[in-house]
Amino acid sequence: MNVSVVLFTADLRLHDHPPLRAALDRAGQVVPLFVRDRAVDAAGFAVPNRLAFLADCLADLDAGLRRRGGRLVVRSGDVVERVRAVAAEAGADEVHLAADASGYAHRREERLRRALEADGRRLHVHDTVTTAVPPGALTPSSSDHFAVFTPYYRKWSVQALRDPLGPPRSVRVPDVVGSEPLPARADVTGVSAGLAAGGESEGRKRLTAWLRSGIAAYQDRHDDLAGDQTSRLSPHLHFGTLSPVELVRRARRTGGPGAEAFVRQLAWRDFHRQVLAARQDTARDDYRTRHDRWRTERAARADVEAWREGRTGYPVVDAAMRQLSHEGWMHNRGRLLTASFLAKTLYVDWRVGARHFLDLLVDGDVANNQLNWQWVAGTGTDSRPNRVLNPVVQGRRYDPDGAYVRRWVPELAALDGSAVHEPWKLPGAKRAAVDYPDPIVDLAEGLARFRRARGLD
């Protein structure tokens, strides 16, 4: 009986899983394999929040496979070595894998292909598993990738997407292949107290609820900090418990401006992946250098620590940073304004902020995190690289009655909406009664420093 191996990576689901469907179509038995990659651990990407969410995802994936007569096989170590070993144990002819955009994923794929070919086995790599449109599928006439989102989106939006696949009815796994114990969330220390649950079942429930009662208002309310009207599906996209293809198609079926605005955000995700696939150095280097002479973390230590801890003296910045610490997630508008504050108002290297986000964000990945940070810092694809977001103006606009600030900065809970965004302006006795720091930087001085550094004055 033919046997195939399916290597799960950032695609921890059974619905709409082309590698699994192909393996089941071509073989009588399939080994669903996940390798706890030691290289990922060594690179600093295996942080508590993502490890805890991952444990949920693997447990749910295993449970789904067991309901279909199968099970998940888990191994730890070097991916190539473990896949070769499992393929040999099972007598597998083929290995199926989802394509991904990062430089590490490309190197892993090539190493695995060469190793399997040396063993007389084949590797099949499948597109449109972790993206709706493959990274290299859309290109302008003069380049290997789009550097501006709008023309990319025009082409992306008219692409015909494949039909989503249903989950398998049954999965037969060879008895001879053993597994390590599944990791458990309870064994992970340092997890954010408010971290959401992971897994395909949870993701699909959240998606159904979002399409029923959230997406219609998305265009008008996605920047509402206190209303929290975003989908919160980004962790499920990161771990692949939801399919981007299915998300786009189901969102479009709901229709309306909210659905269109939501699909546009999914296109941004694909856009960043096609940039990263073409320019893998953007994970660490400026996409478009502005010749910045950033303040380093050492030189700006006190400011960086205040930013990380949510005590900058700017309430909406501090609220967003505290949300990140508590939930391992942050509202999209909060991500923009906290990044602008660090990179442009404090003029600290964007990589310092990107690393802190990756240390905490459950949805933190190289493409979205690094390239969004570069977009805000003005070294990425933004056509207005020198824009600076004023945290007071942003707070008044997107948290007008101060509900978001009061939720995350309880020191300011007694202040009304007009005062909560500028507590330093309270009269003497009232200001003394509020246990909240003064601003660590004057906004006008921060803006002047940034403009001088960029040669704008």
Secondary structure, DSSP 8 states (H G I E B T S, - for coil): --EEEEEESS---STT-HHHHHHHHH-SEEEEEEEEEHHHHHTT---HHHHHHHHHHHHHHHHHHHTTT---EEEEE-HHHHHHHHHHHHT-SEEEEE---SHHHHHHHHHHHHHHHHTT-EEEEESSSSSSS-TTS---TTSSS-SSHHHHHHHHTT----------S-----TT--------GGG--S--TT----SHHHHHHHHHHHHHHTGGGHHHHTT-TTTT-S---HHHHHHTSS-HHHHHHHHHHH-HHHHHHHHHHHHHHHHHHHHHHH-GGGGTS-SS------B-TTTTHHHHHHHHHT-SS-HHHHHHHHHHHHHS---HHHHHHHHHIIIIIS-B-HHHHHHHHHHH-TT--IIIIIHHHHHHHTSSS-S-TT----HHHHHHHHSTTSHHHHHH-GGGTTS-TTTTT-GGGS-HHHHHHS-----SS-HHHHHHHHHHHTT--
